[in-house]
Amino acid sequence: MKGSMLKHPRSERPAPEVLATADVTIPRHELPAGEMTPDDAYQIVHDELMLDGNARLNAATFVTTWMEPQADRLMAECFDKNMIDKDEYPQTAEIEARCVNILSRLWHAPDARQATGCSTTGSSEAAMLGGLALKRRWQRQGRTGRPNLVMGINVQVCWEKFANYWDVEMRLVPMDGDRYHLSAEEAVALCDENTIGVVAILGSTFDGSYEPVAEICAALDAFQERTGIDVPVHVDAASGGFVAPFLDRDLVWDFQLPRVSSINVSGHKYGLVYPGVGWIVWRDAQALPEDLIFWVNYLGDDMPTFALNFSRPGAQVVAQYYNFLRLGFAGYARVQGYARDVATRLAGMIADLGPFELLTRGDELPVFAFKLRDEVTGYSVFDVSEALRERGWQVPAYTFPKNREDLAALRIVVRRGFTHDLADLLLEDLRRHVQRLEKQAVPARDATTATGFHH
Ligand SMILES: *Cc1c(COP(=O)(O)O)cnc(C)c1O
């Protein structure tokens, strides 16, 4: 192995040995026959990971890339705690329960003393649990047809997984013109007596827009009056669950709407915790069928659990509680408010550059999508994305789904740690690249030749 020429800060300066002595080949796909020193192993893995993108320049991800050093320390202290060992770590279990209570109150559950919910590994696991509860409630009504779930085509892939793994038909409302998410009318049109629920997304991954949860609920109320069919709503608030309560206090989207039966959120997105934690909360105990619950021993007592995993790290749950305590309502409002300021200002400046047109402005989630004007024919959004990568910025370009496959866009996610100053640097790079690309005659990349991007 060649020595790394990169300068390391003092604390992570390479162990001198490994740079001069490491073997030519390090086995990568089989277990090495013998041992190496911890320093050597550390340095080899550390050096390889330098090839990963810089997480702070990653405008593609919604997931937290910066936490306070005190949170880092707390997490390190909890790396050895298993969330399922409620008996051994009763205080970690207590902290999880407090977080569920906090979220129930934040989302206006009718009786937060009866808070029903749990932590998960992320919104994907939370979606499985929410979907399973909907399916079981539907089965309980004695229906025998094939169950279906109604949602917009912009749903995150976790809902496609849910439908596939648990054999539920997906009824997807396509996009149409400049409607990039679910509408109330289209949702109701797909409902029937085998609909286990409608999923409404608070913060679409495609463009950061909120789906009209209250309108969807009202339309389903009217549908019930007409047909007698009662269709519950699950809100996938993976991002918005930690944005709307602080910044859009007049928006009614949560348990204030009686039809909303469950809500999921990603603690590791705008909950501001490193990857590995999500939450699901039901409006009350009745919304979660009891036969889905398993009981584990907890200090000689039985404690209910509902989860796909058994063992799971406890550190992220502790870090979530740290954030709640540290930031409080005002702190979350400040952090998310700053992100939205950065997003709306950057969106405005990008619109002013000339060749771009905004699809959203960053004024719902601090996330916005933009496209090239139709007159721009010499380069594509995929060229722009690739150009930004040269400086380490990760700004994904992608095409939209059904009925708007013609639309290709770029998306920027602003989250904690992305400052106005970084936004200015990104804008300067974008301006420079656009000047160069304007001289190009035909696009170099399209959706098929661009590097993959998954939501
Ligand atoms: C990110 C996201 C998910 C998946 O969440 P994970 O926490 O990454 O598992 C689901 N739905 C929406 C709307 C999302 O933004």
The ligand as a Tripos MOL2 file, in Angstrom:
@<TRIPOS>MOLECULE
LIG
   15    15     1     0     0
SMALL
NO_CHARGES

@<TRIPOS>ATOM
      1 C1        -36.3420    9.4910    4.4460 C.3       1 LIG1
      2 C2        -37.7520    9.1630    4.2660 C.ar      1 LIG1
      3 C3        -38.2160    7.8840    4.5340 C.ar      1 LIG1
      4 C4        -37.2960    6.7750    4.9790 C.3       1 LIG1
      5 O1        -36.7650    7.1070    6.2050 O.3       1 LIG1
      6 P1        -35.4730    6.4370    6.8600 P.3       1 LIG1
      7 O2        -35.4320    7.0920    8.1850 O.co2     1 LIG1
      8 O3        -34.3360    6.8100    5.9730 O.co2     1 LIG1
      9 O4        -35.6980    4.9750    6.9120 O.co2     1 LIG1
     10 C5        -39.5710    7.6430    4.4030 C.ar      1 LIG1
     11 N1        -40.4000    8.6090    4.0020 N.ar      1 LIG1
     12 C6        -39.9950    9.8640    3.7200 C.ar      1 LIG1
     13 C7        -40.9800   10.8950    3.2970 C.3       1 LIG1
     14 C8        -38.6420   10.1840    3.8460 C.ar      1 LIG1
     15 O5        -38.2260   11.4290    3.5890 O.3       1 LIG1
@<TRIPOS>BOND
     1     1     2 1
     2     2     3 ar
     3     2    14 ar
     4     3     4 1
     5     3    10 ar
     6     4     5 1
     7     5     6 1
     8     6     7 2
     9     6     8 1
    10     6     9 1
    11    10    11 ar
    12    11    12 ar
    13    12    13 1
    14    12    14 ar
    15    14    15 1
@<TRIPOS>SUBSTRUCTURE
     1 LIG1         1 GROUP 0 **** ****
